[in-house]
Amino acid sequence: MGTICVREQNPVRSLLDEEGSTDFNLSIDGQSHGALSGQTGLELAADLTFENGLIVRPLLSAGVEGLDGGNWGPTARFAAAPGVPGSRPLVTLPDALGDFAAGLQVSRGRTWNIQVRYDLQAGDSYRSQSGGALFTMKF
C-alpha cells in the first residue's frame, strides 16, 4: 500500500530554569520552530493463517520524508548571570529523512495478541530509532 502525507509541526515554546544550591544552574529559553514535511512510502503486510488458528502478520515499510530544512537552537545561560548573552547550540535539521519500519504481529483469534515493531528515521547527521513490544489478552 502506498502512502502520501503532508503535515505541519510547530513545537511549543518552553522554558527551563534549574534551581539548586550552586551558581551553575542553567536557564534555558525554548524556541518554537515550524516545519512542513511531506512523506511518501510503501507498506507491505500479509496475513498468514495456520491450521491451529494462529495468525501471523509481518510488516515492512519504507518511505522518504522531505522537510523544509532550517535550524533550531535554544539559548542557555547561567541563571546567576542573567545579563550574559549565553550560548546557542544550533541544530541543523535535515532536508530529507528515510523512514523504515519492520514488525511482526502474532495472534490466536481474539484471545491474545503479541506485537513487536522497530522504527528508524535517518537523515544527514540525524538518526531516531524506536522499538516496542505489546502483549494483549482479552478475558
Backbone torsions as a table, in degrees:
resi	resn	phi	psi	omega
1	MET	NA	131.1	177.2
2	GLY	-91.1	150.9	179.3
3	THR	-132.6	147.0	171.5
4	ILE	-134.1	131.9	-176.1
5	CYS	-143.1	136.3	172.9
6	VAL	-126.2	130.3	-178.7
7	ARG	-145.1	156.6	177.0
8	GLU	-118.1	130.3	179.9
9	GLN	-119.1	137.0	179.0
10	ASN	-143.6	92.4	179.3
11	PRO	-59.3	146.9	-178.3
12	VAL	-78.1	140.7	176.8
13	ARG	-63.9	135.3	-179.7
14	SER	-136.6	168.3	-177.9
15	LEU	-144.0	139.5	178.4
16	LEU	-129.6	127.6	173.5
17	ASP	-123.5	114.9	175.8
18	GLU	-73.5	145.1	176.4
19	GLU	-131.3	115.1	-179.6
20	GLY	-151.4	-169.0	-174.4
21	SER	-91.8	3.6	-178.5
22	THR	-113.7	170.6	176.7
23	ASP	-86.2	4.6	-175.8
24	PHE	-101.5	20.4	175.8
25	ASN	-68.0	145.4	-178.6
26	LEU	-100.9	146.7	170.5
27	SER	-117.8	119.7	-175.5
28	ILE	-118.6	121.6	175.2
29	ASP	-88.6	128.1	177.2
30	GLY	-78.4	169.2	178.5
31	GLN	-142.6	132.3	173.8
32	SER	-81.2	146.5	175.7
33	HIS	-145.7	119.2	176.4
34	GLY	-87.5	143.8	178.5
35	ALA	-138.4	135.0	175.5
36	LEU	-108.1	129.7	-179.1
37	SER	-135.1	152.8	174.5
38	GLY	-130.5	142.1	-173.7
39	GLN	-136.8	141.7	172.0
40	THR	-139.3	150.7	-177.4
41	GLY	-169.7	-175.5	-178.9
42	LEU	-134.7	132.6	178.8
43	GLU	-122.6	129.4	178.3
44	LEU	-114.9	127.0	178.7
45	ALA	-144.5	154.9	179.7
46	ALA	-149.5	156.2	173.1
47	ASP	-111.5	122.4	175.6
48	LEU	-112.0	114.2	-177.9
49	THR	-106.8	128.5	-179.5
50	PHE	-102.5	162.5	-176.3
51	GLU	-60.9	-29.4	-178.5
52	ASN	-81.8	5.3	178.4
53	GLY	92.9	-1.9	179.5
54	LEU	-75.1	133.2	178.4
55	ILE	-117.2	126.3	-179.7
56	VAL	-117.5	128.3	179.9
57	ARG	-124.6	98.4	173.0
58	PRO	-78.4	152.8	-179.2
59	LEU	-138.8	132.0	172.0
60	LEU	-135.2	136.3	175.3
61	SER	-145.0	150.7	177.7
62	ALA	-146.7	144.0	-179.6
63	GLY	-160.6	171.8	177.3
64	VAL	-125.7	133.8	178.8
65	GLU	-119.1	120.7	177.2
66	GLY	-94.8	131.8	-179.3
67	LEU	-113.3	159.8	178.6
68	ASP	-80.6	6.0	177.5
69	GLY	70.1	-157.3	-179.9
70	GLY	106.5	-176.7	-178.9
71	ASN	-129.0	157.3	176.3
72	TRP	-140.2	137.0	179.3
73	GLY	-163.6	123.6	174.6
74	PRO	-81.3	161.5	176.3
75	THR	-108.1	129.2	-179.0
76	ALA	-122.6	141.8	177.9
77	ARG	-148.9	163.5	174.0
78	PHE	-71.7	133.5	-177.8
79	ALA	-63.0	-29.6	-178.9
80	ALA	-76.0	-7.1	-179.0
81	ALA	-128.9	68.9	-175.0
82	PRO	-65.3	-21.6	-179.3
83	GLY	-81.9	-10.6	-178.9
84	VAL	-80.0	135.4	-175.8
85	PRO	-59.2	-28.8	-179.3
86	GLY	84.8	-173.8	179.4
87	SER	-121.4	156.0	-177.1
88	ARG	-135.1	94.3	176.0
89	PRO	-69.8	128.2	-175.7
90	LEU	-98.6	127.3	177.3
91	VAL	-106.4	116.8	178.1
92	THR	-86.1	123.9	179.7
93	LEU	-83.3	140.0	180.0
94	PRO	-69.6	156.5	177.0
95	ASP	-81.6	-24.1	-178.8
96	ALA	-147.4	148.5	176.4
97	LEU	-127.6	143.2	169.5
98	GLY	-94.9	128.1	179.2
99	ASP	-109.0	124.4	-179.6
100	PHE	-133.1	144.3	177.7
101	ALA	-146.5	147.1	174.5
102	ALA	-142.8	139.2	-179.2
103	GLY	-158.8	171.7	179.6
104	LEU	-148.3	134.0	176.5
105	GLN	-123.9	130.1	178.3
106	VAL	-125.1	131.7	-179.8
107	SER	-144.5	159.8	173.4
108	ARG	-121.6	96.8	-178.4
109	GLY	55.9	-132.8	177.5
110	ARG	-105.1	13.0	-176.9
111	THR	-78.2	-55.0	-179.1
112	TRP	-144.3	162.3	-175.0
113	ASN	-149.9	132.3	175.1
114	ILE	-122.6	130.7	178.2
115	GLN	-130.1	138.0	170.4
116	VAL	-130.5	144.2	-176.2
117	ARG	-152.3	144.0	175.8
118	TYR	-128.8	131.9	178.9
119	ASP	-124.8	141.1	178.1
120	LEU	-135.0	130.8	168.4
121	GLN	-119.0	126.7	-177.6
122	ALA	-137.0	140.8	177.4
123	GLY	-152.4	-171.9	180.0
124	ASP	-62.3	113.2	-178.8
125	SER	59.0	29.5	-179.8
126	TYR	-142.6	136.4	175.2
127	ARG	-151.0	129.2	176.2
128	SER	-129.8	124.8	-179.0
129	GLN	-125.0	141.9	174.6
130	SER	-147.4	155.1	179.1
131	GLY	-155.3	160.7	-179.8
132	GLY	-165.2	164.2	175.8
133	ALA	-136.8	144.5	-177.0
134	LEU	-140.9	132.6	174.9
135	PHE	-123.3	126.2	177.2
136	THR	-127.0	145.4	178.6
137	MET	-143.0	131.4	177.1
138	LYS	-92.2	136.5	177.2
139	PHE	-144.2	NA	NA
